[in-house]
Amino acid sequence: MSDGQFVTSSFCAKGECVAVAADATGVRVRSTTAEAVVVGFTDDEWSAFVRGVKNGEFDLDHLRG
């Protein structure tokens, strides 16, 4: 994968997914269905988020209580 190329999860089956790209300036996230809307994060922000995902903090049942 080259710097800045958006990728989706291998679990994305329906095409309605999150796409992520990273380069020297940070990480960008967009929807695969609304490509014009892009949100950017620093490396530190993204790393903290990924750690939370791996820890289950963003599982839907956890978020919805």
WODA-V131149 format. One record per run of one state. SS is the DSSP state (2 for helix, 1 for strand, 0 for the rest). FROM is the first residue (numbers start at 1). TO is the last residue. If there is no record, write none. Layout:
# WODA-V131149
SS,FROM,TO / SS,FROM,TO
This chain:
# WODA-V131149
0,1,6 / 1,7,8 / 0,9,17 / 1,18,23 / 0,24,25 / 1,26,31 / 0,32,37 / 1,38,41 / 0,42,42 / 2,43,54 / 0,55,59 / 2,60,64 / 0,65,65
